[in-house]
Amino acid sequence: MNQAYAQLEEKIGEIKALDHMMDLSNWDESTNMKPASAPNRAEMIATTTGLRQRLIADDAFGELLESAAEGELTDMEAANVRVAARTRKQAIAIPEDLLKASKHAISKCQIAWERNRPLNDWANTTQYLEAVIALSIEISQCLADTFELAPYDALMNQYETGSLQSDIDPVFDEIKAFLLREVPNVESRQISPIPINDTFSEADQLKLAKFSMRELGFDFERGRLDQSAHPFSCGTVNDARLTTRLSADDFTHSLFAVFHETGHARYTQNQPAEWVMQFVGGATGMAVHESQSLFMEMQVCRSDAFLEYIHPILRLLLRRDGSNDAWTLDNFKRMVRHVKRDFIRVYADEMTYPFHIFLRYSIEKLLCNGDLTVSDLPDAWNQGMMDLLGVDTRDDFENGCMQDIHWYAGLFGYFPCYLLGAVFAAQLYRACVRKIGDQSENVQRGDFSAISAWLAENIHSKGSLLEGQTLIRTVTGEELSATSYLSHLKRRYVDP
């Protein structure tokens, strides 16, 4: 190892330590922190963000990068330098004062969102969101100038490097055309599930959640499950945190959120431990991260084999004897695969879920380009919901434009990653089956070892060795395409 690279790793380790601490602070803010603590926490996050910015933008760090790049490097070391250089370029692009102001505004906005969403109080949230959007627009322009991208592409590339609107729009358009045609056909043919009409204790739901996480490969010696207003996953290879949101009258909401977040957490726990304090040791991008959650939630956990495996277990852990027709296996399958146009993205079925992403993708581009104001957001949201799903959200802010935390947390450019992740997941599942064969019999027995090993070898262990689309292309042999995703939807819903 050349000396310059050794010194670079030491400096990156300091930066990653700050990243991990901020990650845990954000987790604590969503799970444990009291509202009165918000101002101090906002100041702490802003100060730490500024310190991180200075470490990366420092001339000495830049000189180390240049010297390290000139020496002999392994593939992982070279990738570490590449990611560090991009991270530095991004840090220099955004003035420290602007970044700190954004962090302050985001912290205040998140608290306002958590307080006001259950109250359906849009009026007392708008000023906070306006501040976040104004600063996000400034940041997008700084990044656009530096990376020579359109402002929205610059925001999107913070989460999935190398993905542009010009890449994803044709894929999204193909999916939209398919769904607009096929969703009505599926709705007209499907048998509605028998409603359970029951309530479920938090204790029983958490017992089922933790059992499922263990079965899917989550290591509780290196992670934990908590509750939050919006399910999420964060942490490191030896300290993975995930959350869920419990619903007393529908256990499937929490359960499938757990399946989703466990997919994220397995990616985190299987990343290369020896690189945990280096940039290259983390996930290569959020679309790939979403592919891992959706691989687990959609490709595996909504399959016939998995539902047949988990059905008797959930009846046992939820203490239901199954004498009610609503608790039959066939009805359970209809419940979790029922196509229904509804308000909430995180509870949407596979066929209507993309509509929720199309809506958010189109609106946030307008917001970030300055073509839509916050005051006009509810009307734009309602019009989009009516056009895509036939759902009226007028005056229902809680289930409308306040339902997701993302914009209130400054995450503009993130939403496309969800549908990109679903597309990647379908491509990866197809490649997995080609390599190791159909796993239905194993899954039906609760044996996920072959799938887990394939994902760990081909995706998780790679860290950020390759950028997202390059990694998917390398593993699957395919370019970004809707083909595998649409074939999956056809098999499961259109021509079952």
VEXDREN-2710 file (C-alpha; in Angstrom, 1 decimal):
% VEXDREN-2710
k/r/px/py/pz
1/MET/0.0/0.0/0.0
2/ASN/1.5/3.4/-1.0
3/GLN/1.9/5.8/1.9
4/ALA/-0.4/8.5/0.4
5/TYR/-3.2/6.0/0.2
6/ALA/-2.6/4.8/3.8
7/GLN/-2.9/8.4/5.0
8/LEU/-6.0/8.9/2.8
9/GLU/-7.7/5.9/4.5
10/GLU/-7.0/7.3/7.9
11/LYS/-8.6/10.6/6.9
12/ILE/-11.6/8.9/5.3
13/GLY/-12.0/6.9/8.6
14/GLU/-12.4/10.1/10.5
15/ILE/-15.1/11.3/8.0
16/LYS/-16.9/7.9/8.2
17/ALA/-17.0/8.1/12.0
18/LEU/-18.8/11.4/11.7
19/ASP/-21.2/9.8/9.2
20/HIS/-22.0/7.0/11.5
21/MET/-22.6/9.3/14.4
22/MET/-25.0/11.4/12.4
23/ASP/-26.8/8.3/11.2
24/LEU/-27.4/7.2/14.8
25/SER/-28.4/10.7/15.8
26/ASN/-31.0/10.7/13.0
27/TRP/-32.2/7.3/14.1
28/ASP/-32.5/8.5/17.7
29/GLU/-34.4/11.6/16.5
30/SER/-37.0/9.4/14.8
31/THR/-37.4/6.8/17.6
32/ASN/-36.6/8.2/21.0
33/MET/-36.0/12.0/21.0
34/LYS/-38.5/14.3/22.7
35/PRO/-39.8/17.2/20.7
36/ALA/-38.3/19.8/23.1
37/SER/-34.8/18.4/22.3
38/ALA/-35.2/19.3/18.6
39/PRO/-33.4/22.7/18.6
40/ASN/-30.3/21.3/20.3
41/ARG/-30.3/18.3/18.0
42/ALA/-30.6/20.5/14.9
43/GLU/-27.6/22.6/16.1
44/MET/-25.6/19.4/16.7
45/ILE/-26.3/18.0/13.2
46/ALA/-25.6/21.3/11.5
47/THR/-22.3/21.7/13.4
48/THR/-21.2/18.1/12.7
49/THR/-22.2/18.5/9.0
50/GLY/-20.0/21.6/8.8
51/LEU/-17.1/19.8/10.4
52/ARG/-17.4/16.9/7.9
53/GLN/-17.6/19.4/5.0
54/ARG/-14.4/21.1/6.1
55/LEU/-12.5/17.8/6.5
56/ILE/-13.4/16.8/2.9
57/ALA/-12.9/20.2/1.3
58/ASP/-9.5/20.7/3.0
59/ASP/-6.7/21.2/0.6
60/ALA/-4.6/18.5/2.4
61/PHE/-7.3/16.0/1.7
62/GLY/-7.3/16.9/-1.9
63/GLU/-3.5/16.5/-2.1
64/LEU/-3.7/13.1/-0.5
65/LEU/-6.3/12.1/-3.1
66/GLU/-4.1/13.1/-6.0
67/SER/-1.1/11.4/-4.5
68/ALA/-3.0/8.2/-3.7
69/ALA/-4.4/8.0/-7.2
70/GLU/-0.9/8.0/-8.7
71/GLY/0.2/4.9/-6.8
72/GLU/-0.5/1.2/-7.3
73/LEU/-4.0/0.3/-6.0
74/THR/-6.2/-2.8/-5.7
75/ASP/-9.7/-2.6/-7.3
76/MET/-11.3/-1.8/-4.0
77/GLU/-8.7/0.9/-3.2
78/ALA/-9.1/2.5/-6.6
79/ALA/-12.9/2.5/-6.1
80/ASN/-12.4/4.1/-2.6
81/VAL/-10.4/6.9/-4.2
82/ARG/-13.0/7.3/-6.9
83/VAL/-15.9/7.6/-4.4
84/ALA/-13.7/9.9/-2.2
85/ALA/-13.0/12.2/-5.1
86/ARG/-16.6/12.5/-6.0
87/THR/-17.6/13.1/-2.4
88/ARG/-14.9/15.9/-2.2
89/LYS/-16.2/17.4/-5.5
90/GLN/-19.7/17.5/-4.1
91/ALA/-18.5/19.0/-0.8
92/ILE/-16.6/21.8/-2.5
93/ALA/-19.6/22.5/-4.7
94/ILE/-21.9/23.3/-1.7
95/PRO/-20.8/26.3/0.5
96/GLU/-20.6/25.3/4.2
97/ASP/-23.0/28.0/5.3
98/LEU/-25.6/26.8/2.7
99/LEU/-25.2/23.2/3.9
100/LYS/-25.6/24.1/7.5
101/ALA/-28.6/26.3/6.8
102/SER/-30.2/23.4/5.0
103/LYS/-29.6/21.0/7.9
104/HIS/-31.1/23.5/10.3
105/ALA/-34.2/23.9/8.1
106/ILE/-34.6/20.2/7.6
107/SER/-34.5/19.4/11.3
108/LYS/-37.2/22.0/12.0
109/CYS/-39.3/20.8/9.1
110/GLN/-39.1/17.2/10.2
111/ILE/-40.3/18.1/13.6
112/ALA/-43.1/20.2/12.2
113/TRP/-44.1/17.3/9.9
114/GLU/-44.2/14.7/12.7
115/ARG/-46.3/17.1/14.9
116/ASN/-48.7/18.4/12.2
117/ARG/-49.3/15.4/10.0
118/PRO/-51.6/13.5/12.5
119/LEU/-53.4/16.8/13.0
120/ASN/-53.9/17.2/9.2
121/ASP/-52.4/20.7/9.7
122/TRP/-50.9/21.8/6.4
123/ALA/-51.1/25.5/7.2
124/ASN/-48.5/25.3/10.0
125/THR/-46.1/23.2/8.0
126/THR/-45.8/25.1/4.8
127/GLN/-43.3/27.7/6.1
128/TYR/-40.9/25.0/7.1
129/LEU/-41.2/23.2/3.8
130/GLU/-40.8/26.4/1.8
131/ALA/-37.4/27.0/3.6
132/VAL/-36.3/23.4/2.8
133/ILE/-37.2/23.7/-0.8
134/ALA/-35.6/27.1/-1.3
135/LEU/-32.3/25.8/0.1
136/SER/-32.6/22.5/-1.9
137/ILE/-32.9/24.6/-5.1
138/GLU/-29.7/26.5/-4.2
139/ILE/-27.9/23.2/-3.5
140/SER/-29.2/21.7/-6.8
141/GLN/-27.8/24.7/-8.7
142/CYS/-24.4/24.4/-7.0
143/LEU/-24.2/20.7/-7.8
144/ALA/-25.5/21.3/-11.4
145/ASP/-22.8/23.8/-12.1
146/THR/-20.0/21.6/-10.7
147/PHE/-21.1/18.3/-12.3
148/GLU/-22.4/19.9/-15.5
149/LEU/-25.9/18.3/-15.0
150/ALA/-29.4/19.6/-15.0
151/PRO/-30.3/20.7/-11.5
152/TYR/-32.7/17.8/-10.9
153/ASP/-30.3/15.3/-12.3
154/ALA/-27.7/16.7/-9.9
155/LEU/-30.0/16.1/-6.9
156/MET/-30.9/12.6/-8.2
157/ASN/-27.2/11.7/-8.5
158/GLN/-26.7/12.3/-4.8
159/TYR/-28.6/9.0/-4.3
160/GLU/-27.9/7.0/-7.5
161/THR/-24.7/8.1/-9.3
162/GLY/-24.9/7.8/-13.0
163/SER/-28.7/7.7/-13.3
164/LEU/-30.3/10.6/-15.3
165/GLN/-33.8/11.5/-16.3
166/SER/-32.9/10.6/-19.9
167/ASP/-32.1/7.1/-18.7
168/ILE/-35.1/6.4/-16.5
169/ASP/-37.9/8.3/-18.3
170/PRO/-38.3/5.8/-21.2
171/VAL/-38.4/3.0/-18.7
172/PHE/-40.9/4.7/-16.5
173/ASP/-43.0/5.6/-19.5
174/GLU/-43.1/2.0/-20.6
175/ILE/-44.2/0.9/-17.1
176/LYS/-46.9/3.6/-16.9
177/ALA/-48.4/2.6/-20.3
178/PHE/-48.5/-1.0/-19.2
179/LEU/-50.2/-0.2/-15.9
180/LEU/-52.7/2.2/-17.3
181/ARG/-53.8/-0.6/-19.6
182/GLU/-53.6/-3.6/-17.3
183/VAL/-54.7/-2.3/-13.8
184/PRO/-58.3/-2.0/-14.8
185/ASN/-58.2/-5.5/-16.3
186/VAL/-56.8/-7.0/-13.1
187/GLU/-59.3/-5.1/-10.9
188/SER/-62.2/-6.5/-12.9
189/ARG/-61.1/-10.1/-12.6
190/GLN/-59.8/-10.4/-9.1
191/ILE/-61.7/-11.8/-6.1
192/SER/-61.9/-9.4/-3.2
193/PRO/-60.4/-10.8/0.1
194/ILE/-62.6/-11.4/3.1
195/PRO/-61.8/-8.7/5.6
196/ILE/-60.3/-9.9/8.9
197/ASN/-62.1/-7.3/11.0
198/ASP/-59.8/-7.9/14.0
199/THR/-57.2/-6.0/16.1
200/PHE/-53.6/-7.1/16.9
201/SER/-51.5/-6.2/19.9
202/GLU/-48.2/-4.5/19.5
203/ALA/-46.5/-7.3/21.4
204/ASP/-47.8/-10.0/19.0
205/GLN/-46.9/-7.9/15.9
206/LEU/-43.4/-7.3/17.2
207/LYS/-43.0/-11.0/18.0
208/LEU/-44.0/-11.9/14.4
209/ALA/-41.7/-9.2/13.0
210/LYS/-38.7/-10.3/14.9
211/PHE/-39.3/-14.0/14.0
212/SER/-39.5/-13.0/10.3
213/MET/-36.4/-10.9/10.5
214/ARG/-34.4/-13.8/11.9
215/GLU/-35.7/-16.2/9.3
216/LEU/-34.7/-13.8/6.5
217/GLY/-31.2/-13.6/7.9
218/PHE/-31.1/-10.5/10.1
219/ASP/-28.6/-10.8/12.9
220/PHE/-29.9/-9.3/16.2
221/GLU/-26.5/-9.5/17.7
222/ARG/-25.6/-6.8/15.2
223/GLY/-28.8/-4.8/15.0
224/ARG/-32.2/-4.0/16.3
225/LEU/-35.9/-3.2/15.5
226/ASP/-37.8/-0.1/16.8
227/GLN/-40.9/1.9/15.9
228/SER/-41.1/5.2/14.1
229/ALA/-43.6/7.4/12.2
230/HIS/-42.1/6.3/8.9
231/PRO/-40.3/2.9/8.5
232/PHE/-36.6/3.2/7.6
233/SER/-33.3/1.4/7.9
234/CYS/-29.8/2.8/8.7
235/GLY/-26.6/1.9/10.4
236/THR/-23.4/-0.1/9.6
237/VAL/-22.4/-3.7/9.1
238/ASN/-22.2/-4.3/12.9
239/ASP/-24.9/-1.9/14.0
240/ALA/-27.9/-2.1/11.7
241/ARG/-31.0/-0.3/12.8
242/LEU/-34.5/-0.7/11.2
243/THR/-37.9/0.6/12.2
244/THR/-41.5/-0.2/11.4
245/ARG/-44.9/1.4/12.0
246/LEU/-47.5/-0.8/13.7
247/SER/-51.2/-0.8/12.8
248/ALA/-53.6/-2.2/15.3
249/ASP/-56.2/-3.2/12.7
250/ASP/-54.0/-4.5/9.9
251/PHE/-50.9/-6.6/10.8
252/THR/-49.8/-6.8/7.1
253/HIS/-48.9/-3.2/7.1
254/SER/-46.2/-3.6/9.7
255/LEU/-45.2/-7.1/8.5
256/PHE/-44.4/-6.2/4.9
257/ALA/-42.7/-3.0/6.1
258/VAL/-40.5/-5.3/8.1
259/PHE/-39.8/-7.5/5.1
260/HIS/-38.9/-4.4/3.1
261/GLU/-36.6/-2.9/5.8
262/THR/-35.0/-6.3/6.5
263/GLY/-33.9/-6.4/2.8
264/HIS/-32.2/-3.1/3.4
265/ALA/-30.7/-4.3/6.7
266/ARG/-29.3/-7.5/5.2
267/TYR/-27.6/-5.4/2.6
268/THR/-26.0/-3.4/5.4
269/GLN/-25.0/-6.4/7.5
270/ASN/-23.4/-8.2/4.6
271/GLN/-21.3/-5.3/3.3
272/PRO/-17.5/-5.9/3.5
273/ALA/-16.7/-5.4/7.2
274/GLU/-13.0/-4.7/6.6
275/TRP/-14.1/-1.6/4.6
276/VAL/-16.7/-0.3/7.0
277/MET/-14.7/2.9/7.8
278/GLN/-14.1/3.7/4.1
279/PHE/-16.4/5.1/1.4
280/VAL/-16.1/2.0/-0.7
281/GLY/-17.5/-0.1/2.1
282/GLY/-21.0/1.4/1.9
283/ALA/-23.9/0.8/-0.5
284/THR/-23.3/1.8/-4.1
285/GLY/-26.5/3.8/-4.4
286/MET/-30.0/4.1/-3.1
287/ALA/-31.7/2.5/-6.1
288/VAL/-29.5/-0.6/-5.5
289/HIS/-30.3/-0.4/-1.8
290/GLU/-34.0/-0.3/-2.7
291/SER/-33.5/-3.2/-5.0
292/GLN/-32.4/-5.3/-2.0
293/SER/-35.5/-4.3/0.0
294/LEU/-37.8/-4.9/-2.9
295/PHE/-36.1/-8.2/-3.9
296/MET/-37.0/-9.4/-0.4
297/GLU/-40.4/-7.8/0.0
298/MET/-41.9/-8.2/-3.5
299/GLN/-39.9/-10.9/-5.3
300/VAL/-39.6/-13.3/-2.4
301/CYS/-42.2/-12.4/0.4
302/ARG/-45.2/-12.0/-1.9
303/SER/-44.5/-15.2/-3.8
304/ASP/-46.8/-18.3/-3.4
305/ALA/-44.0/-20.2/-1.8
306/PHE/-43.3/-17.7/0.9
307/LEU/-46.9/-17.0/1.7
308/GLU/-47.5/-20.8/2.1
309/TYR/-44.5/-20.9/4.5
310/ILE/-45.4/-17.9/6.6
311/HIS/-49.2/-18.4/6.8
312/PRO/-49.3/-21.0/9.6
313/ILE/-46.5/-19.2/11.5
314/LEU/-48.3/-15.9/11.6
315/ARG/-51.5/-17.5/12.7
316/LEU/-49.6/-19.1/15.5
317/LEU/-47.8/-16.0/16.6
318/LEU/-50.8/-13.8/16.3
319/ARG/-52.8/-16.4/18.1
320/ARG/-55.5/-17.0/15.5
321/ASP/-56.9/-20.5/15.2
322/GLY/-57.9/-20.1/11.5
323/SER/-61.5/-21.3/11.9
324/ASN/-62.6/-18.0/10.3
325/ASP/-62.7/-18.0/6.5
326/ALA/-60.8/-14.8/6.6
327/TRP/-57.8/-16.7/7.9
328/THR/-57.5/-19.3/5.1
329/LEU/-54.3/-19.4/3.0
330/ASP/-56.2/-18.5/-0.2
331/ASN/-57.7/-15.4/1.5
332/PHE/-54.3/-14.4/2.9
333/LYS/-52.9/-14.5/-0.6
334/ARG/-55.7/-12.4/-1.9
335/MET/-55.1/-9.9/1.0
336/VAL/-51.5/-9.3/0.2
337/ARG/-51.9/-9.2/-3.6
338/HIS/-55.1/-7.4/-3.8
339/VAL/-54.9/-4.5/-6.4
340/LYS/-56.6/-1.4/-5.0
341/ARG/-56.3/2.3/-5.8
342/ASP/-55.6/4.0/-2.5
343/PHE/-54.1/7.0/-0.8
344/ILE/-50.9/5.6/0.8
345/ARG/-47.8/4.8/-1.0
346/VAL/-46.2/2.5/1.6
347/TYR/-49.4/0.3/1.7
348/ALA/-49.9/0.2/-2.1
349/ASP/-49.9/-3.1/-4.0
350/GLU/-47.3/-3.9/-6.7
351/MET/-49.5/-2.9/-9.6
352/THR/-50.5/0.6/-8.3
353/TYR/-47.3/1.4/-6.4
354/PRO/-45.6/2.9/-9.5
355/PHE/-48.4/5.4/-9.9
356/HIS/-47.4/6.9/-6.5
357/ILE/-43.8/7.2/-7.7
358/PHE/-44.8/8.8/-11.0
359/LEU/-46.8/11.4/-9.0
360/ARG/-44.0/12.3/-6.7
361/TYR/-41.3/12.3/-9.4
362/SER/-43.3/14.7/-11.5
363/ILE/-44.2/17.0/-8.6
364/GLU/-40.7/17.2/-7.1
365/LYS/-39.2/18.1/-10.4
366/LEU/-41.6/21.0/-10.7
367/LEU/-40.8/22.1/-7.1
368/CYS/-37.1/21.9/-7.6
369/ASN/-37.3/23.7/-11.0
370/GLY/-39.3/26.5/-9.4
371/ASP/-42.3/25.7/-11.5
372/LEU/-44.6/24.8/-8.6
373/THR/-45.0/26.6/-5.3
374/VAL/-45.6/25.0/-1.9
375/SER/-49.0/26.7/-1.7
376/ASP/-50.0/25.0/-5.0
377/LEU/-48.7/21.6/-3.9
378/PRO/-52.0/20.2/-2.5
379/ASP/-53.9/20.9/-5.6
380/ALA/-51.2/19.5/-7.8
381/TRP/-51.1/16.4/-5.6
382/ASN/-54.8/15.9/-5.8
383/GLN/-54.9/16.4/-9.6
384/GLY/-52.2/13.8/-10.0
385/MET/-53.9/11.3/-7.7
386/MET/-57.1/11.8/-9.6
387/ASP/-55.4/11.3/-13.0
388/LEU/-53.4/8.3/-12.0
389/LEU/-55.5/6.5/-9.4
390/GLY/-58.9/8.2/-9.4
391/VAL/-58.4/9.1/-5.7
392/ASP/-59.6/12.4/-4.3
393/THR/-57.3/13.9/-1.6
394/ARG/-58.8/17.4/-1.3
395/ASP/-58.3/18.7/2.3
396/ASP/-56.8/15.3/3.3
397/PHE/-53.2/16.5/3.8
398/GLU/-52.3/13.6/6.2
399/ASN/-53.0/11.1/3.4
400/GLY/-52.0/13.4/0.6
401/CYS/-49.0/15.6/0.3
402/MET/-47.9/15.1/4.0
403/GLN/-47.9/11.3/3.9
404/ASP/-44.2/10.9/3.2
405/ILE/-41.3/12.3/5.2
406/HIS/-39.0/12.7/2.2
407/TRP/-39.6/16.3/1.1
408/TYR/-39.8/17.4/4.7
409/ALA/-36.4/15.8/5.2
410/GLY/-34.9/17.5/2.1
411/LEU/-34.7/14.2/0.1
412/PHE/-35.4/15.6/-3.3
413/GLY/-34.3/13.2/-6.1
414/TYR/-34.8/10.1/-4.0
415/PHE/-38.3/9.0/-5.1
416/PRO/-37.2/7.6/-8.5
417/CYS/-34.9/5.2/-6.6
418/TYR/-38.0/3.3/-5.4
419/LEU/-39.2/2.3/-8.9
420/LEU/-35.6/2.0/-10.2
421/GLY/-35.1/-0.4/-7.3
422/ALA/-38.1/-2.5/-8.3
423/VAL/-36.8/-2.7/-11.8
424/PHE/-33.4/-3.7/-10.6
425/ALA/-34.9/-6.2/-8.2
426/ALA/-36.8/-8.0/-11.0
427/GLN/-33.6/-8.1/-13.1
428/LEU/-31.6/-9.5/-10.2
429/TYR/-34.2/-12.1/-9.3
430/ARG/-34.3/-13.4/-12.9
431/ALA/-30.4/-13.6/-12.9
432/CYS/-30.5/-15.3/-9.5
433/VAL/-32.9/-18.0/-10.7
434/ARG/-30.8/-18.5/-13.9
435/LYS/-27.7/-19.1/-11.7
436/ILE/-29.0/-21.2/-8.8
437/GLY/-32.3/-22.5/-10.1
438/ASP/-35.9/-21.9/-8.9
439/GLN/-36.0/-21.6/-5.1
440/SER/-39.7/-22.1/-4.5
441/GLU/-39.3/-25.4/-2.7
442/ASN/-36.6/-24.1/-0.4
443/VAL/-38.6/-20.9/0.3
444/GLN/-41.7/-22.9/1.1
445/ARG/-39.6/-24.7/3.8
446/GLY/-38.3/-21.4/5.1
447/ASP/-34.8/-22.0/3.6
448/PHE/-33.5/-18.7/2.2
449/SER/-29.8/-19.7/2.4
450/ALA/-29.1/-20.0/-1.3
451/ILE/-30.8/-16.7/-2.2
452/SER/-29.0/-15.0/0.7
453/ALA/-25.6/-16.4/-0.4
454/TRP/-26.2/-15.3/-4.0
455/LEU/-27.1/-11.8/-3.0
456/ALA/-24.2/-11.5/-0.6
457/GLU/-21.7/-12.7/-3.2
458/ASN/-23.0/-10.6/-6.1
459/ILE/-24.3/-7.4/-4.5
460/HIS/-23.8/-7.0/-0.7
461/SER/-20.1/-7.8/-0.6
462/LYS/-19.2/-5.5/-3.4
463/GLY/-19.8/-2.3/-1.5
464/SER/-19.3/0.6/-3.8
465/LEU/-16.8/-1.2/-6.1
466/LEU/-19.1/-0.4/-9.1
467/GLU/-21.7/2.3/-9.6
468/GLY/-25.3/1.1/-9.5
469/GLN/-26.2/0.6/-13.2
470/THR/-22.8/-0.9/-13.9
471/LEU/-23.2/-3.3/-11.0
472/ILE/-26.6/-4.4/-12.2
473/ARG/-25.4/-4.8/-15.7
474/THR/-22.4/-6.8/-14.6
475/VAL/-24.5/-9.2/-12.4
476/THR/-27.4/-9.6/-14.8
477/GLY/-25.9/-9.1/-18.2
478/GLU/-28.7/-6.6/-19.0
479/GLU/-28.9/-2.9/-19.4
480/LEU/-31.6/-0.9/-17.5
481/SER/-34.8/-2.2/-18.9
482/ALA/-38.5/-2.7/-17.8
483/THR/-38.7/-6.1/-19.4
484/SER/-38.0/-8.3/-16.3
485/TYR/-40.2/-6.1/-14.1
486/LEU/-43.2/-6.2/-16.5
487/SER/-42.8/-9.9/-17.0
488/HIS/-42.9/-10.3/-13.2
489/LEU/-46.1/-8.3/-12.9
490/LYS/-47.7/-10.2/-15.8
491/ARG/-46.9/-13.6/-14.2
492/ARG/-48.2/-12.6/-10.8
493/TYR/-51.2/-10.4/-11.6
494/VAL/-52.2/-10.3/-15.3
495/ASP/-51.8/-14.0/-16.3
496/PRO/-51.5/-15.8/-12.9
END
